[in-house]
Amino acid sequence: MSEWMAFCDSLDLAAVVPARFERYRPAILHGIAHFLANLAPARTVEILAAQAELPEHAGPQERLVAIARQCPALHKLGQVLARDRRLPLDLRLLLQHLESMHSRQPVAAIAAELERELGPLDALGVTIEAAPIAEASVAVVVPVLWTDDAGDAHRGVMKVLKPGIEARLEEELALLQQVGALLDEHCHVYGLPEIAYEATFARVRELLSLEVDLRREQVHLERAHADYATLKTVVVPGLHPFCTPRLTAMERIDGGKVTDVASLPTKERRRLAHVIVEALIARPIWARGSDAMFHADPHAGNLLATPDGRIGILDWSLVGHLSKDDRINLSQILTGAMTADPGAIVQAVTRLADDAVDRGMLEHIVRGHLASRGTRLWPGLSWLVDLMDDVVVKAQARFRADLMAFRKVLQTLDGVIADISEDCRPDVTLAGAFLRRLASEWGSRMVSSPFSRDFGTHLSNADLVHLLMFAPTAAWAHHLGVHAAGDDTTA
């Protein structure tokens, strides 16, 4: 592996890691070198050939993105990080090319792949209309026209897996899990927090392996299309015939990447950002049913701004699920913050972690976050994400993979929303969505048990009484505490 460490050094990949994470550079480089050293020889030849094609003056960011383009797992990681504002702007701009790449595959090769799945396209009334419109980490998307038995023409797209992608992805995901084991073994040497990296990467492996299961994506698409049908600001493509385990045929949605809206008026950009918050965050959190499905891969390449002002939500291969208990506990954490009740927050976090948490450290973390949340009554999801991050790193909490995926969704969308509209405040939008949901519940609350949480807000009438009694007092006490501290420092 020393040769690959030297390779990483020769590309100056350490420079890609932001200064604020400088102490993690050795661990990151060690992980990259282990990953590359253990790929199949033919794969490493491809990676080295791609490096040789780059101009001599190519910087470390450009070289890292070229590696990611050759590796579907790293490609996916690049898409997730592309809007993370903790990264340097020049790196983010390069990673954003991974969100929706122009395909290099010739139409003839894709047509052959489609016919391997479906048989002769002419016999099905299917015509490939143009060159591929996008290439994702595991699939290529091509526009088609097809004619049904009644003679009606339909515009659609076909998403087909790249040849051999299943084996490539499985190889990489296994290597990433090995990297996790490596970090577990050397975490003290690298000064890393002890957070069971191998187990975490195993959960990521399980989630990402689903991306090549297009039958599962088709089930998700069908459900999402129905779930969002009543939301006039959002469109999810409907399925077309011709779907197979390696091919998804669906409705074509016109539009551009949602972040490419600089020409739109400020008010319209802000409205689009609000739609994303409502559709992809508020809707799953405050869904009433026993299971709430959320889009687990909402990078900007999967979100379109349509000509009629809607948001198109594409690629439902990766989804997560929040149970009713998950959403009740998340709501209890937020209301616990509003009432300054550390005990309620500790209990809710402990339930989310299935008791796998350092209780003493958890109590310390919760009190610290309560003290630092400011004078706002509504703590917001950014506060919740920061709390959960600290609980994972410092209190060794073991949250379910779906909860960790949702936390990553919040982080991804935070960057996407900021790139659409700097004026959008997601926490304000979420607070408004919560209040509207609460107002819609008043009729059914009149005839409900005081302790029933069978509502989209996941709060019982007893919870609301407690909130109304203690939240104003907590906010006022915090306000006085801040001023008292200020007085002490000026005395």
C-alpha positions as CSV (number, residue, x, y, z in Angstrom):
1,M,0.0,0.0,0.0
2,S,3.0,2.3,0.4
3,E,3.0,2.8,-3.4
4,W,-0.5,4.1,-3.3
5,M,0.3,6.4,-0.3
6,A,3.1,7.8,-2.5
7,F,0.6,8.1,-5.4
8,C,-1.8,10.1,-3.1
9,D,1.2,12.3,-2.0
10,S,2.2,12.9,-5.6
11,L,-1.3,14.2,-6.4
12,D,-1.2,16.3,-3.2
13,L,-4.6,14.9,-2.2
14,A,-4.0,16.1,1.4
15,A,-4.6,19.6,0.2
16,V,-8.2,18.8,-0.6
17,V,-9.0,18.3,3.0
18,P,-10.1,21.7,4.5
19,A,-7.9,23.2,7.1
20,R,-10.5,22.8,9.8
21,F,-10.2,19.0,9.4
22,E,-6.4,19.1,9.1
23,R,-5.9,16.6,11.9
24,Y,-7.9,14.0,10.0
25,R,-5.8,14.2,6.8
26,P,-3.6,11.2,7.6
27,A,-6.6,9.0,8.2
28,I,-8.4,10.2,5.0
29,L,-5.3,9.6,2.9
30,H,-4.7,6.2,4.5
31,G,-8.3,5.2,3.7
32,I,-8.0,6.4,0.1
33,A,-4.7,4.5,-0.4
34,H,-6.2,1.3,1.1
35,F,-9.2,1.6,-1.2
36,L,-7.1,2.1,-4.4
37,A,-4.5,-0.5,-3.5
38,N,-7.2,-3.3,-3.2
39,L,-9.2,-2.6,-6.3
40,A,-8.9,-5.2,-9.1
41,P,-5.9,-4.5,-11.3
42,A,-8.0,-3.7,-14.3
43,R,-9.8,-1.0,-12.3
44,T,-6.5,0.6,-11.1
45,V,-5.3,0.7,-14.7
46,E,-8.5,2.7,-15.7
47,I,-7.9,5.1,-12.8
48,L,-4.3,5.7,-13.7
49,A,-5.2,6.1,-17.4
50,A,-7.8,8.8,-16.5
51,Q,-5.1,10.6,-14.4
52,A,-2.7,10.5,-17.4
53,E,-5.4,12.2,-19.6
54,L,-5.6,15.2,-17.3
55,P,-3.5,18.3,-18.1
56,E,-0.2,18.5,-16.3
57,H,-1.4,21.6,-14.4
58,A,-4.5,19.8,-13.0
59,G,-4.9,20.4,-9.3
60,P,-5.5,17.9,-6.5
61,Q,-9.3,18.7,-6.5
62,E,-9.6,17.9,-10.2
63,R,-7.6,14.7,-9.8
64,L,-9.7,13.5,-6.9
65,V,-12.9,14.1,-8.9
66,A,-11.4,12.1,-11.8
67,I,-10.9,9.2,-9.4
68,A,-14.4,9.5,-8.1
69,R,-15.8,9.4,-11.7
70,Q,-14.2,6.0,-12.1
71,C,-15.7,4.6,-8.9
72,P,-19.5,4.5,-8.3
73,A,-19.2,4.5,-4.5
74,L,-16.8,7.4,-4.5
75,H,-19.0,9.1,-7.2
76,K,-22.0,8.8,-4.8
77,L,-19.9,10.2,-2.0
78,G,-18.9,13.1,-4.2
79,Q,-22.6,13.9,-5.0
80,V,-23.4,13.9,-1.3
81,L,-20.6,16.3,-0.5
82,A,-21.0,18.6,-3.5
83,R,-23.1,21.2,-1.7
84,D,-21.4,20.8,1.8
85,R,-20.4,24.4,2.6
86,R,-17.7,23.2,5.0
87,L,-15.7,22.3,1.9
88,P,-13.8,24.9,-0.2
89,L,-15.8,26.4,-3.0
90,D,-13.4,25.3,-5.8
91,L,-13.8,21.6,-4.6
92,R,-17.6,21.9,-4.4
93,L,-17.8,23.3,-7.9
94,L,-15.8,20.3,-9.2
95,L,-17.9,17.8,-7.2
96,Q,-21.1,19.4,-8.6
97,H,-20.1,18.0,-12.1
98,L,-20.8,14.5,-10.6
99,E,-24.4,15.4,-9.8
100,S,-25.6,15.0,-13.4
101,M,-22.8,14.2,-15.9
102,H,-23.0,14.2,-19.6
103,S,-22.7,10.6,-20.8
104,R,-19.7,9.5,-22.8
105,Q,-21.5,6.4,-24.0
106,P,-22.5,6.2,-27.6
107,V,-26.2,5.9,-28.4
108,A,-25.6,2.6,-30.3
109,A,-24.1,1.0,-27.1
110,I,-27.1,2.1,-25.0
111,A,-29.5,0.9,-27.6
112,A,-27.8,-2.5,-27.5
113,E,-28.1,-2.5,-23.7
114,L,-31.9,-1.7,-23.9
115,E,-32.5,-4.4,-26.5
116,R,-30.7,-6.9,-24.2
117,E,-33.3,-6.1,-21.6
118,L,-36.4,-5.7,-23.8
119,G,-35.8,-7.3,-27.2
120,P,-36.0,-5.3,-30.5
121,L,-37.1,-1.7,-29.7
122,D,-39.0,-1.3,-33.1
123,A,-41.3,-4.2,-32.2
124,L,-42.2,-2.4,-29.0
125,G,-42.8,1.0,-30.7
126,V,-39.9,2.5,-28.8
127,T,-37.5,5.0,-30.4
128,I,-34.5,6.5,-28.8
129,E,-35.0,10.2,-29.3
130,A,-31.6,11.6,-28.7
131,A,-28.2,11.1,-27.0
132,P,-28.3,10.3,-23.2
133,I,-29.4,13.2,-21.1
134,A,-27.5,12.2,-18.0
135,E,-25.1,9.7,-16.6
136,A,-25.4,8.9,-12.9
137,S,-23.1,6.9,-10.6
138,V,-24.7,3.5,-11.6
139,A,-26.9,4.2,-14.6
140,V,-27.4,6.1,-17.9
141,V,-30.7,7.9,-18.7
142,V,-31.8,8.2,-22.3
143,P,-34.9,10.0,-23.8
144,V,-37.4,7.9,-25.7
145,L,-40.6,8.1,-27.6
146,W,-43.0,5.1,-27.5
147,T,-46.4,4.4,-29.1
148,D,-49.0,2.4,-27.2
149,D,-51.5,0.0,-28.8
150,A,-54.0,2.8,-29.3
151,G,-51.5,4.7,-31.4
152,D,-50.9,7.4,-28.8
153,A,-47.3,8.7,-28.5
154,H,-45.6,9.1,-25.1
155,R,-42.4,11.0,-24.1
156,G,-40.4,9.1,-21.6
157,V,-36.9,8.2,-20.4
158,M,-35.3,4.9,-19.8
159,K,-32.8,4.5,-17.0
160,V,-30.6,1.5,-17.6
161,L,-27.8,0.2,-15.3
162,K,-24.2,0.4,-16.7
163,P,-22.8,-3.0,-17.8
164,G,-21.0,-4.7,-14.9
165,I,-22.0,-2.0,-12.4
166,E,-23.3,-4.4,-9.8
167,A,-19.9,-6.2,-9.5
168,R,-18.0,-2.9,-9.4
169,L,-20.2,-1.4,-6.8
170,E,-20.1,-4.5,-4.6
171,E,-16.3,-4.6,-4.8
172,E,-16.1,-0.9,-3.7
173,L,-18.6,-1.2,-0.9
174,A,-16.7,-4.2,0.5
175,L,-13.5,-2.1,0.4
176,L,-15.2,0.8,2.1
177,Q,-16.2,-1.5,4.9
178,Q,-12.5,-2.6,5.1
179,V,-11.5,1.0,5.4
180,G,-14.0,1.3,8.3
181,A,-12.2,-1.6,10.1
182,L,-8.9,0.1,9.4
183,L,-10.1,3.3,11.0
184,D,-11.4,1.3,14.0
185,E,-8.0,-0.3,14.4
186,H,-6.0,3.0,14.2
187,C,-8.4,5.5,15.5
188,H,-6.2,6.3,18.5
189,V,-3.2,6.8,16.2
190,Y,-5.1,9.2,14.0
191,G,-6.9,11.0,16.9
192,L,-10.3,9.9,15.6
193,P,-13.4,9.6,17.8
194,E,-14.4,6.1,18.5
195,I,-17.7,5.7,16.6
196,A,-17.5,2.1,15.3
197,Y,-16.5,3.0,11.7
198,E,-16.8,-0.5,10.3
199,A,-20.3,-0.9,11.6
200,T,-21.2,2.5,10.2
201,F,-19.7,1.7,6.8
202,A,-21.6,-1.6,6.9
203,R,-24.9,0.3,7.2
204,V,-23.8,2.6,4.4
205,R,-22.9,-0.5,2.3
206,E,-26.3,-1.9,2.9
207,L,-28.0,1.3,1.8
208,L,-25.9,2.0,-1.3
209,S,-26.2,-1.6,-2.5
210,L,-29.9,-0.9,-3.0
211,E,-29.1,1.7,-5.7
212,V,-28.7,-1.1,-8.3
213,D,-31.9,-2.8,-7.3
214,L,-34.2,-1.1,-9.9
215,R,-37.2,-3.2,-9.0
216,R,-37.0,-1.7,-5.6
217,E,-36.7,1.8,-7.1
218,Q,-39.8,1.1,-9.2
219,V,-41.8,0.3,-6.0
220,H,-40.5,3.5,-4.4
221,L,-41.4,5.5,-7.5
222,E,-44.9,4.2,-7.5
223,R,-45.4,5.0,-3.9
224,A,-43.8,8.5,-4.2
225,H,-45.9,9.3,-7.3
226,A,-49.0,8.6,-5.2
227,D,-47.8,10.3,-2.0
228,Y,-47.0,13.6,-3.8
229,A,-50.0,13.5,-6.3
230,T,-51.9,16.1,-4.2
231,L,-49.0,18.4,-3.8
232,K,-49.3,20.8,-6.7
233,T,-45.8,22.3,-6.3
234,V,-44.0,18.9,-6.9
235,V,-44.0,16.3,-9.6
236,V,-42.6,12.7,-9.4
237,P,-42.4,10.8,-12.6
238,G,-44.9,8.0,-13.2
239,L,-43.8,4.6,-14.3
240,H,-44.2,3.5,-18.0
241,P,-44.3,-0.1,-19.3
242,F,-41.0,-1.9,-20.1
243,C,-39.5,-1.9,-16.6
244,T,-37.1,-4.8,-15.8
245,P,-34.7,-5.5,-12.9
246,R,-32.1,-3.5,-14.7
247,L,-34.2,-0.8,-16.5
248,T,-36.7,1.7,-15.2
249,A,-39.0,3.3,-17.8
250,M,-40.8,6.4,-16.7
251,E,-42.4,9.7,-17.6
252,R,-40.1,12.5,-18.8
253,I,-40.0,15.6,-16.8
254,D,-38.7,18.7,-18.5
255,G,-36.5,21.2,-16.5
256,G,-33.1,22.1,-15.4
257,K,-31.0,21.4,-12.3
258,V,-32.7,23.2,-9.4
259,T,-29.5,25.1,-8.5
260,D,-29.2,26.5,-12.0
261,V,-31.7,29.3,-11.3
262,A,-29.6,32.4,-11.1
263,S,-31.6,34.1,-13.8
264,L,-34.9,33.8,-11.8
265,P,-36.1,36.6,-9.6
266,T,-35.1,36.5,-6.0
267,K,-38.7,35.8,-4.9
268,E,-39.1,32.8,-7.2
269,R,-35.8,31.3,-6.1
270,R,-36.9,31.7,-2.5
271,R,-40.3,30.0,-3.3
272,L,-38.5,27.0,-4.9
273,A,-36.3,26.6,-1.8
274,H,-39.4,26.7,0.4
275,V,-41.0,24.0,-1.8
276,I,-38.0,21.7,-1.3
277,V,-38.1,22.2,2.5
278,E,-41.8,21.4,2.6
279,A,-41.7,18.4,0.2
280,L,-38.5,16.7,1.3
281,I,-38.2,17.5,5.0
282,A,-41.5,18.7,6.5
283,R,-43.7,16.2,4.7
284,P,-41.9,13.0,5.9
285,I,-41.4,14.3,9.4
286,W,-45.0,15.3,9.9
287,A,-46.6,12.5,8.0
288,R,-49.4,10.9,10.0
289,G,-49.1,7.2,9.0
290,S,-47.1,4.5,10.7
291,D,-44.3,4.7,8.1
292,A,-42.9,7.8,6.4
293,M,-40.8,7.3,3.4
294,F,-38.2,10.0,2.5
295,H,-35.9,10.5,-0.5
296,A,-32.4,9.6,0.8
297,D,-30.4,11.0,-2.1
298,P,-31.6,14.5,-2.7
299,H,-28.5,16.0,-4.3
300,A,-29.1,18.8,-6.9
301,G,-28.8,16.4,-9.8
302,N,-32.0,14.7,-8.6
303,L,-34.0,17.9,-8.3
304,L,-35.4,19.7,-11.3
305,A,-36.9,23.2,-11.6
306,T,-39.7,22.7,-14.2
307,P,-40.8,25.4,-16.7
308,D,-44.2,25.6,-14.9
309,G,-42.5,26.4,-11.5
310,R,-42.7,22.9,-9.9
311,I,-39.9,20.8,-8.4
312,G,-39.3,17.5,-10.1
313,I,-38.0,14.8,-7.7
314,L,-36.1,12.1,-9.6
315,D,-34.2,8.9,-8.8
316,W,-36.0,7.1,-6.0
317,S,-33.5,4.2,-5.8
318,L,-32.3,5.3,-2.3
319,V,-35.1,6.0,0.2
320,G,-35.3,5.8,4.0
321,H,-38.1,5.2,6.4
322,L,-39.0,7.0,9.6
323,S,-41.3,5.0,11.9
324,K,-44.0,6.6,14.0
325,D,-41.8,6.1,17.1
326,D,-38.9,7.8,15.3
327,R,-41.0,10.8,14.6
328,I,-42.5,10.9,18.1
329,N,-39.0,10.9,19.6
330,L,-37.7,13.6,17.2
331,S,-40.7,15.7,18.2
332,Q,-40.1,15.1,21.9
333,I,-36.5,16.3,21.4
334,L,-37.7,19.5,19.8
335,T,-40.4,20.2,22.4
336,G,-37.9,19.2,25.1
337,A,-35.6,22.0,23.8
338,M,-38.6,24.4,23.7
339,T,-39.4,23.7,27.4
340,A,-35.7,23.4,28.5
341,D,-36.3,19.9,29.7
342,P,-33.1,17.9,29.5
343,G,-34.7,14.8,30.9
344,A,-37.2,14.6,28.1
345,I,-34.5,15.0,25.5
346,V,-32.3,12.4,27.1
347,Q,-35.2,9.9,27.2
348,A,-36.1,10.6,23.5
349,V,-32.5,10.2,22.3
350,T,-32.0,7.1,24.4
351,R,-35.1,5.5,22.7
352,L,-33.9,6.5,19.3
353,A,-30.5,4.8,20.0
354,D,-32.2,1.7,21.5
355,D,-30.3,2.4,24.7
356,A,-27.0,2.0,23.0
357,V,-25.5,5.3,24.3
358,D,-23.3,6.6,27.1
359,R,-26.0,8.0,29.4
360,G,-23.7,10.2,31.5
361,M,-22.1,11.8,28.5
362,L,-25.5,12.2,26.8
363,E,-26.8,14.2,29.7
364,H,-23.7,16.4,29.6
365,I,-24.1,17.0,25.8
366,V,-27.9,17.8,26.1
367,R,-27.3,20.4,28.8
368,G,-24.6,22.0,26.7
369,H,-26.8,22.2,23.6
370,L,-29.7,23.6,25.6
371,A,-27.4,26.3,27.0
372,S,-26.1,27.2,23.5
373,R,-29.3,27.2,21.5
374,G,-30.0,30.9,21.8
375,T,-33.2,32.8,22.7
376,R,-35.3,31.3,19.9
377,L,-38.4,29.4,21.1
378,W,-38.2,27.0,18.1
379,P,-34.8,25.3,18.2
380,G,-34.9,24.1,14.6
381,L,-33.6,21.1,12.7
382,S,-30.0,22.5,12.4
383,W,-29.9,22.4,16.2
384,L,-31.2,18.9,16.2
385,V,-28.6,17.7,13.7
386,D,-25.8,19.3,15.7
387,L,-27.1,17.5,18.8
388,M,-27.3,14.1,17.1
389,D,-23.8,14.5,15.7
390,D,-22.4,15.2,19.1
391,V,-24.3,12.3,20.6
392,V,-22.8,9.9,17.9
393,V,-19.3,11.2,18.3
394,K,-19.1,11.8,22.0
395,A,-21.7,9.5,23.6
396,Q,-21.2,6.6,21.1
397,A,-24.9,6.5,20.2
398,R,-25.9,3.8,17.6
399,F,-28.8,5.2,15.6
400,R,-30.5,3.1,12.9
401,A,-29.2,3.5,9.4
402,D,-32.4,5.3,8.3
403,L,-32.0,7.9,11.0
404,M,-28.4,8.5,10.0
405,A,-29.5,8.7,6.3
406,F,-32.1,11.3,7.3
407,R,-29.5,13.3,9.1
408,K,-27.4,13.3,5.9
409,V,-30.4,14.3,3.9
410,L,-30.8,17.4,6.1
411,Q,-27.2,18.3,5.6
412,T,-27.3,17.8,1.9
413,L,-30.5,19.9,1.5
414,D,-29.0,22.6,3.7
415,G,-26.4,23.2,1.0
416,V,-28.8,22.8,-1.9
417,I,-31.2,25.3,-0.5
418,A,-28.5,27.8,0.2
419,D,-27.3,27.5,-3.4
420,I,-30.9,28.2,-4.6
421,S,-31.7,31.1,-2.3
422,E,-29.6,32.6,0.4
423,D,-32.8,34.3,1.6
424,C,-34.5,31.0,2.5
425,R,-34.4,30.0,6.2
426,P,-35.3,26.3,6.4
427,D,-36.0,26.4,10.1
428,V,-38.5,29.2,9.6
429,T,-40.2,27.3,6.8
430,L,-40.3,24.2,9.0
431,A,-41.8,26.1,11.9
432,G,-44.5,27.4,9.6
433,A,-45.2,24.0,8.2
434,F,-45.5,22.6,11.8
435,L,-48.0,25.4,12.8
436,R,-50.1,24.8,9.7
437,R,-50.2,21.0,10.4
438,L,-51.1,21.8,14.0
439,A,-53.9,24.1,13.0
440,S,-55.4,21.4,10.7
441,E,-55.6,19.0,13.6
442,W,-57.8,21.0,15.9
443,G,-61.0,19.4,14.8
444,S,-59.9,15.9,15.4
445,R,-58.2,16.8,18.7
446,M,-61.5,17.8,20.1
447,V,-62.6,14.2,20.2
448,S,-59.3,12.5,20.9
449,S,-57.8,11.0,24.1
450,P,-55.6,13.5,25.9
451,F,-52.6,11.1,25.5
452,S,-53.1,10.1,21.8
453,R,-50.3,11.0,19.5
454,D,-52.1,9.9,16.4
455,F,-51.5,13.2,14.6
456,G,-49.0,14.4,12.0
457,T,-47.3,16.6,14.6
458,H,-46.9,13.6,16.8
459,L,-47.9,15.6,19.9
460,S,-50.8,14.6,22.2
461,N,-53.1,17.2,23.7
462,A,-51.3,16.6,27.0
463,D,-48.0,17.4,25.2
464,L,-49.5,20.7,23.9
465,V,-50.7,21.7,27.4
466,H,-47.2,21.0,28.7
467,L,-45.7,23.0,25.9
468,L,-48.0,26.0,26.3
469,M,-47.3,26.0,30.1
470,F,-43.5,25.7,30.1
471,A,-42.1,26.9,26.7
472,P,-42.7,30.6,27.4
473,T,-41.3,30.2,30.9
474,A,-38.2,28.4,29.5
475,A,-37.6,31.1,26.9
476,W,-38.0,33.9,29.4
477,A,-35.6,32.2,31.9
478,H,-33.1,31.7,29.1
479,H,-33.4,35.3,28.1
480,L,-32.8,36.5,31.7
481,G,-29.9,34.1,32.0
482,V,-28.2,35.6,28.8
483,H,-28.7,39.1,30.1
484,A,-27.4,38.2,33.6
485,A,-24.3,36.7,32.0
486,G,-23.8,39.8,30.0
487,D,-24.1,42.0,33.1
488,D,-21.5,39.8,34.9
489,T,-19.0,40.3,32.1
490,T,-19.3,44.1,32.1
491,A,-19.2,44.5,35.9
